[in-house]
Amino acid sequence: MATEQVVALTTTPTEEEGQQLAHKLVEARLAACVQVTSKIRAVYRWKGEIYDEPEWQLWIKTAADKVDDLVAWLPKNHSGEVPELIVLPITGGWSTYLDWITAETRA
């Protein structure tokens, strides 16, 4: 059974962009917390070519009712033509932490 909170994932081509997006997401109350990972590698096909590039992954903790706002916000603030955005349900966790996620996404 899913909770009222989710984790959304995206990636950025630079650590700096990841940090900027993380701060903006929290400031806009679209996320309670954003974790920016250390450098990872992505191998993918784009427009007929295969790429192998560094990326930084963002783990965005937010309330489920903020997902539509996040989907609208990310393409306007991300440098990518088609930024990754995958939303995963949270199926359980410490209720105090989950409640904090929701509270921090409210004005």
Wavefront OBJ file of the C-alpha trace (Angstrom):
o trace
v 0.000 0.000 0.000
v 1.465 3.337 -1.054
v 1.825 6.255 1.323
v 0.937 9.867 0.555
v 4.598 10.550 -0.238
v 6.761 9.630 -3.222
v 10.357 9.677 -4.372
v 10.988 11.268 -7.746
v 14.232 10.721 -9.646
v 15.948 12.934 -12.156
v 19.503 13.397 -13.359
v 21.647 16.357 -14.340
v 24.781 16.591 -16.497
v 26.717 18.482 -13.795
v 26.920 18.512 -10.020
v 26.370 22.280 -10.050
v 23.055 21.943 -11.883
v 22.012 19.199 -9.473
v 22.748 21.425 -6.481
v 20.903 24.365 -8.049
v 17.827 22.267 -8.826
v 17.873 20.761 -5.329
v 17.861 24.197 -3.703
v 15.150 25.519 -6.010
v 12.932 22.465 -5.415
v 13.140 22.838 -1.642
v 12.680 26.623 -1.793
v 9.579 26.166 -3.994
v 8.240 23.546 -1.538
v 8.109 20.998 -4.339
v 10.367 18.800 -2.200
v 11.065 18.353 1.479
v 14.519 16.982 0.743
v 16.631 16.385 -2.349
v 19.688 14.183 -2.251
v 22.269 14.728 -4.981
v 24.378 11.630 -5.543
v 28.024 11.509 -6.419
v 28.883 11.075 -10.080
v 27.305 8.113 -11.872
v 27.536 7.002 -15.503
v 24.634 6.758 -17.899
v 24.673 4.771 -21.116
v 21.670 5.528 -23.292
v 20.448 5.920 -26.843
v 19.338 9.387 -27.914
v 18.367 10.374 -31.443
v 19.989 7.266 -32.918
v 23.331 7.569 -31.122
v 24.624 5.785 -28.028
v 26.025 8.022 -25.299
v 28.156 7.183 -22.250
v 28.244 10.224 -19.984
v 28.553 11.272 -16.345
v 25.393 12.309 -14.504
v 24.329 13.268 -11.002
v 21.095 11.730 -9.761
v 18.599 13.621 -7.628
v 16.372 11.770 -5.164
v 13.430 14.110 -4.608
v 11.244 13.374 -1.562
v 7.842 14.982 -1.931
v 4.139 14.627 -1.277
v 2.182 12.692 -3.882
v -0.123 15.656 -4.479
v 2.896 17.742 -5.606
v 3.803 15.433 -8.499
v 1.798 17.326 -11.127
v 3.473 20.575 -10.064
v 6.878 18.873 -10.219
v 6.143 17.500 -13.700
v 5.259 21.020 -14.873
v 8.221 22.674 -13.089
v 11.111 20.401 -14.035
v 11.219 20.903 -17.840
v 11.217 24.681 -17.309
v 14.163 24.548 -14.903
v 16.280 21.663 -16.224
v 18.912 22.015 -18.940
v 17.934 18.788 -20.701
v 15.678 18.631 -23.742
v 13.773 15.689 -22.205
v 14.773 15.481 -18.535
v 14.352 12.191 -16.735
v 11.513 12.217 -14.240
v 10.446 8.947 -12.687
v 8.107 8.879 -9.690
v 8.240 5.918 -7.324
v 5.687 5.199 -4.610
v 6.829 4.931 -1.024
v 5.193 1.813 0.358
v 6.128 2.344 3.984
v 8.457 4.068 6.389
v 8.644 5.881 9.669
v 5.417 7.879 9.926
v 7.151 10.832 11.605
v 9.522 11.197 8.632
v 6.749 10.716 6.083
v 4.622 13.354 7.830
v 7.635 15.696 7.751
v 7.867 15.279 3.955
v 4.260 16.367 3.569
v 4.583 19.243 6.062
v 7.638 20.654 4.276
v 5.807 20.772 0.955
v 3.165 23.082 2.396
v 3.338 26.877 2.597
l 1 2 3 4 5 6 7 8 9 10 11 12 13 14 15 16 17 18 19 20 21 22 23 24 25 26 27 28 29 30 31 32 33 34 35 36 37 38 39 40 41 42 43 44 45 46 47 48 49 50 51 52 53 54 55 56 57 58 59 60 61 62 63 64 65 66 67 68 69 70 71 72 73 74 75 76 77 78 79 80 81 82 83 84 85 86 87 88 89 90 91 92 93 94 95 96 97 98 99 100 101 102 103 104 105 106 107
